[in-house]
Amino acid sequence: MSDKKEPAPGDGLRSLRSTGLFRAVNFELYAKPNAVIMAIGLVAITGCAGYIAYMRSKYEGLGYYGAVKEDGTEEFVKRKSKWD
C-alpha cells in the first residue's frame, strides 16, 4: 500500500507532483493565503491612492490644471486669464 493520500477535490496544484525548482519559482501557487498580510497591503494601497487623490485635488484647488505637452507628458500649469 502507498502511504500517500489521495488528492481531494479543491487541492489544486498542491496535489500534483512537481520539482523543487517549480515550487520555488511559483511560490504563490503553493503558499496559503495570509489575511493579515493581505489587509496590510490593502490599507497601504488605499492610503497611497488616497494621498495621490488628495495632492491632485489640492493642486487643482490652487488654480493648477493638468496640461498634456507635445511629447505626451502631463504637467501642472497655473491657470491664466486672458483678461490680465
Phi and psi in degrees as GROMACS dihedral restraints (atoms count N, CA, C in turn):
[ dihedral_restraints ]
;  ai    aj    ak    al  type     phi  dphi    fc
    3     4     5     6     1   -86.9    20    10
    4     5     6     7     1   139.2    20    10
    6     7     8     9     1   -87.9    20    10
    7     8     9    10     1    -0.1    20    10
    9    10    11    12     1   -80.1    20    10
   10    11    12    13     1   139.6    20    10
   12    13    14    15     1   -86.9    20    10
   13    14    15    16     1   155.2    20    10
   15    16    17    18     1   -70.6    20    10
   16    17    18    19     1   142.0    20    10
   18    19    20    21     1   -67.5    20    10
   19    20    21    22     1   135.3    20    10
   21    22    23    24     1   -91.2    20    10
   22    23    24    25     1   154.3    20    10
   24    25    26    27     1   -59.8    20    10
   25    26    27    28     1   135.3    20    10
   27    28    29    30     1    94.8    20    10
   28    29    30    31     1    -3.0    20    10
   30    31    32    33     1   -70.7    20    10
   31    32    33    34     1   -28.4    20    10
   33    34    35    36     1    67.6    20    10
   34    35    36    37     1  -139.3    20    10
   36    37    38    39     1   -70.6    20    10
   37    38    39    40     1   -18.2    20    10
   39    40    41    42     1   -62.5    20    10
   40    41    42    43     1   -26.8    20    10
   42    43    44    45     1   -83.9    20    10
   43    44    45    46     1   -15.5    20    10
   45    46    47    48     1   -84.5    20    10
   46    47    48    49     1   152.7    20    10
   48    49    50    51     1   -78.5    20    10
   49    50    51    52     1   135.6    20    10
   51    52    53    54     1  -150.2    20    10
   52    53    54    55     1   167.9    20    10
   54    55    56    57     1   -87.1    20    10
   55    56    57    58     1   163.8    20    10
   57    58    59    60     1   -65.6    20    10
   58    59    60    61     1   -33.8    20    10
   60    61    62    63     1   -64.4    20    10
   61    62    63    64     1   -43.1    20    10
   63    64    65    66     1   -62.5    20    10
   64    65    66    67     1   -40.9    20    10
   66    67    68    69     1   -68.7    20    10
   67    68    69    70     1   -34.0    20    10
   69    70    71    72     1   -71.4    20    10
   70    71    72    73     1   -40.3    20    10
   72    73    74    75     1   -72.4    20    10
   73    74    75    76     1   -37.7    20    10
   75    76    77    78     1  -109.0    20    10
   76    77    78    79     1    56.7    20    10
   78    79    80    81     1   -61.0    20    10
   79    80    81    82     1   -36.3    20    10
   81    82    83    84     1   -63.3    20    10
   82    83    84    85     1   -25.4    20    10
   84    85    86    87     1   -73.0    20    10
   85    86    87    88     1   -23.2    20    10
   87    88    89    90     1  -108.4    20    10
   88    89    90    91     1   -16.1    20    10
   90    91    92    93     1   -80.8    20    10
   91    92    93    94     1   143.6    20    10
   93    94    95    96     1   -80.5    20    10
   94    95    96    97     1   145.8    20    10
   96    97    98    99     1   -62.2    20    10
   97    98    99   100     1   141.9    20    10
   99   100   101   102     1  -116.7    20    10
  100   101   102   103     1   109.9    20    10
  102   103   104   105     1   -66.2    20    10
  103   104   105   106     1   -34.0    20    10
  105   106   107   108     1   -66.8    20    10
  106   107   108   109     1   -47.5    20    10
  108   109   110   111     1   -64.5    20    10
  109   110   111   112     1   -38.3    20    10
  111   112   113   114     1   -64.3    20    10
  112   113   114   115     1   -40.2    20    10
  114   115   116   117     1   -66.8    20    10
  115   116   117   118     1   -41.1    20    10
  117   118   119   120     1   -63.2    20    10
  118   119   120   121     1   -42.4    20    10
  120   121   122   123     1   -64.4    20    10
  121   122   123   124     1   -40.2    20    10
  123   124   125   126     1   -64.3    20    10
  124   125   126   127     1   -41.7    20    10
  126   127   128   129     1   -64.9    20    10
  127   128   129   130     1   -40.5    20    10
  129   130   131   132     1   -66.0    20    10
  130   131   132   133     1   -44.7    20    10
  132   133   134   135     1   -66.7    20    10
  133   134   135   136     1   -40.7    20    10
  135   136   137   138     1   -64.1    20    10
  136   137   138   139     1   -40.2    20    10
  138   139   140   141     1   -63.8    20    10
  139   140   141   142     1   -42.5    20    10
  141   142   143   144     1   -64.4    20    10
  142   143   144   145     1   -44.6    20    10
  144   145   146   147     1   -64.8    20    10
  145   146   147   148     1   -39.4    20    10
  147   148   149   150     1   -64.4    20    10
  148   149   150   151     1   -40.2    20    10
  150   151   152   153     1   -65.8    20    10
  151   152   153   154     1   -41.5    20    10
  153   154   155   156     1   -64.0    20    10
  154   155   156   157     1   -42.7    20    10
  156   157   158   159     1   -64.3    20    10
  157   158   159   160     1   -39.8    20    10
  159   160   161   162     1   -63.2    20    10
  160   161   162   163     1   -46.6    20    10
  162   163   164   165     1   -64.9    20    10
  163   164   165   166     1   -38.2    20    10
  165   166   167   168     1   -65.2    20    10
  166   167   168   169     1   -44.3    20    10
  168   169   170   171     1   -68.0    20    10
  169   170   171   172     1   -31.6    20    10
  171   172   173   174     1   -64.9    20    10
  172   173   174   175     1   -45.5    20    10
  174   175   176   177     1   -66.3    20    10
  175   176   177   178     1   -39.2    20    10
  177   178   179   180     1   -66.7    20    10
  178   179   180   181     1   -33.7    20    10
  180   181   182   183     1   -68.0    20    10
  181   182   183   184     1   -27.4    20    10
  183   184   185   186     1   -81.6    20    10
  184   185   186   187     1    -4.0    20    10
  186   187   188   189     1   102.1    20    10
  187   188   189   190     1    15.1    20    10
  189   190   191   192     1   -96.8    20    10
  190   191   192   193     1   154.0    20    10
  192   193   194   195     1  -139.4    20    10
  193   194   195   196     1   157.5    20    10
  195   196   197   198     1   -83.7    20    10
  196   197   198   199     1   111.8    20    10
  198   199   200   201     1  -106.0    20    10
  199   200   201   202     1   136.7    20    10
  201   202   203   204     1   -95.1    20    10
  202   203   204   205     1   124.5    20    10
  204   205   206   207     1   -82.4    20    10
  205   206   207   208     1   176.7    20    10
  207   208   209   210     1   -62.9    20    10
  208   209   210   211     1   -32.4    20    10
  210   211   212   213     1   -84.5    20    10
  211   212   213   214     1     2.0    20    10
  213   214   215   216     1    96.1    20    10
  214   215   216   217     1    -2.2    20    10
  216   217   218   219     1   -84.9    20    10
  217   218   219   220     1   154.9    20    10
  219   220   221   222     1  -102.7    20    10
  220   221   222   223     1   138.4    20    10
  222   223   224   225     1  -136.5    20    10
  223   224   225   226     1   139.4    20    10
  225   226   227   228     1   -85.1    20    10
  226   227   228   229     1   124.5    20    10
  228   229   230   231     1  -122.7    20    10
  229   230   231   232     1   141.1    20    10
  231   232   233   234     1   -71.1    20    10
  232   233   234   235     1   137.2    20    10
  234   235   236   237     1   -67.3    20    10
  235   236   237   238     1   136.9    20    10
  237   238   239   240     1  -120.3    20    10
  238   239   240   241     1   141.8    20    10
  240   241   242   243     1   -97.7    20    10
  241   242   243   244     1   141.6    20    10
  243   244   245   246     1   -73.5    20    10
  244   245   246   247     1   -12.4    20    10
  246   247   248   249     1   -86.9    20    10
  247   248   249   250     1   -11.5    20    10
